[in-house]
Amino acid sequence: MEAPRHGAFPIPKLLSNLWSVLCPTFENPEEITNENCLPHLQHNASSNYGEMEAEASMKCHPASLHRHRFNLSAASTSKQKHSVGQHEEYSCEYGSPMYLILCSLGGVVSCGVTHTAVVPLDVVKCRMQVDPKRYRGLVQGINLTVQEEGARGLVKGWAPTAIGYSMQGLGKFGLYEFFKIRYSDLLGPEQAYLWRTSLYLAASASAEFFADIALAPMEAVKVRIQTQQGYANTLREAVPKMYFEEGLWAFYKGVSPLWMRQIPYTMMKFACFERTVEALYKYVMPKPQHKCSKMEQLGVTFVGGYIAGIFCAIVSHPADSVVSVLNKEKGSTAIGVLKRLGMYGIWKGLFTRILMIGTLTALQWFIYDSVKVYLRLPRPPPPEMPASLKKKLSHK
């Protein structure tokens, strides 16, 4: 594989300047070729894998090592070019600082846009959780909201939703890529392949822990606007009012139940998605991944995202119910809310959440992958067993 060339790509001037600093051009890029660098991204090393890797570590330019990390991404839509002299030209190297920055940018777009688009469903879902006697179902809840507040009632809380989930997406996707690479490096190619599901779970949980800290303030504001009628109608009204009444605690009292909701959700979102897409390419698609068009591959991404979204909604719904009630009521605690809701109450609004989260998760993965296509980021194919592991297993 020839080294990726550093060319111009369609992003703002600020990111271009960052890129020039964080991803400098190699002094001798023509020297970094298949003959002297082992590309781990290909997963098809020959039987003398260990010798080649040792040789590559001495010959490769240090800055090129980002390209050679063992990749476990099943969300790949890059077309592999196997002809001699051809290569996929990328805007930056896999695992480089600029790669992580642009992945974070993709997370901002995918999470911010999708969560804002489903605000009407979110309004009804939250009200079903905190006031189940008045809001008994999705259609009835929509009609009641429109009757009492007009169509504007269905978009309450759109501003904190857009800001909060953009910040969450920044951390969720960017840090997931970061932790996935780091944990894979710690395990090594063979163990990373064998334990790839656990690796996805650990990387996504680590990323979501930090992402929720960024999300918590705006989530608290959003729920207060949507569920406590007459409290505030806009972000500018709600924030000072909440701070005056409860101080900073008003914005972070929901972070613990948010972790309870979002960490299992994100672990399922990433691990289920990665393995589902891997299975779709292996058992469903009639041709290998590298022979599929980009639209076919993005279609697989969408289907895998929707399947993952259904499971995400189920595992995270009880904690979501607690978060909604907790952020509505002053002085409430997670344990107290859980006891009051009971087993039936914590599952109220599940169908609406499945509809919302399934669609939302599928669109997030589709948009995120589309951003990576647009920015020409490296997106290697689904993981395959390393040649060294195949050799070991064949000898047993």
Helices and strands as residue ranges (DSSP letters): H 13-22, G 29-31, G 40-42, H 49-59, G 62-68, H 97-117, H 119-130, H 138-149, G 151-155, H 158-187, H 189-194, H 196-227, H 235-246, H 249-252, H 255-279, I 280-284, G 289-291, H 294-328, H 334-345, H 350-374, H 387-394
